[in-house]
Amino acid sequence: MVSIKSNQEIEKIKESGRRLAVVMDGIKKSIKVGISTLALDKIAEENILRLGGIPAFKNYGGESGKPYPASICASLNDEIVHGIPAEDVILSEGDVVKIDIGMKFGGMFSDMARTFAVGKISNIAKKLKETAEKSFWEGVSKIKNGAMLSDYSRTVQRYVEYNDFSVVRDLAGHGIGKELHEDPQIPNYYDGNYRDLKLKTGMVLALEPMINEGSYYSVVREDGWVFRTRDGKLSAHYENTVLVTNEGYEVLTK
């Protein structure tokens, strides 16, 4: 069941989102050749705690039965999501790194992701990165009270495929609020096989296009967490926590 948030809950999510955006900005400023993804994780965790929050991802459970060990997901190049920070994973010139972070503040969750270039990246990587971000803004423009969730999904897919990339099928966005992951699931494509939903004012959604340079097929690493592109080509990710309003939408992670 998709919950409608109260005004008090919305204000807490907004504050959570504002603080999370500050954390992401700190990570952005730290992205450079030679830094490890574990160092980025430590920066993020320190800032989340400094701002009065709790890392949403750390010790989060999963199908693998092993809790997630870090405060951020740092997914490199062909990793789609859930890349686990490590001391020996060092950013190099030309890498594309996806940072996904979540925070609990005042009892409410927020979630966001960005794709960053490490130094100078290839033209195709740059286009992929830009397309992921622009597909979010194309899709979110359809979000409003009374709209169908599929309006978002169709728009993202159409924009991504127009730019000759593919939309990941094995992962989706989600509702968010009192829990990190709530109903509904929000695919970034539409094939008629998922239950549609009429959006209502007060719903809060984590919208997150995940797109690939090559095919949309993915594989999961043995740890049960890390999704990679099956063909080894690049992937990009862009996410914000979004409130459905009477007039349209409000991005809360900014």
C-alpha angles and dihedrals in degrees: 000000000000112000127220110221122228120236089255092052091047092053090052092049090049091054091046089051094048091052093045090054088056089054091050090050089055090053091048091055090050097052107112142132111283100025118120123232087236089060089052089051091053091050091051095047093048091051094046090053093043089055092052098257137123121233104251097203101046111105091359110157126239146179089271089066089233117109116236107263103209144056095235137032110232109189118185127209107306092020108104101192144337097042106172115229114242138176092236096051101093124182113241134193110282097021123136112215126189117207118196119182138173134190137194113212127166089356094302132102134227128185135191142162137195136185115226132195117227105216114312114353131193121273092249091051090050092050091047092050092048093046092054091053095043092047088058092054092045090051098042090053086073094055114108142119108294096017121122120248088231089065087069095043095048092048095051092048093047093051095046095048092045085061091051097252130114134239117235109246102191097063134051146179121257149197116275139191126096087015129040091234119034135155134318114058107216116205118197091224135048126222099154094256101103127075110260123222136205108230120232134196110268097035113128118207136185102217114192126167111203111190137178135216091222131017123346094239117118138188129207121229119237091259088070093234114073118079116198133181109266093224094048094243126135127284133197133198135195125177142170136172107244134193120212110227137181090256098040127283144326124213107223100187099072 
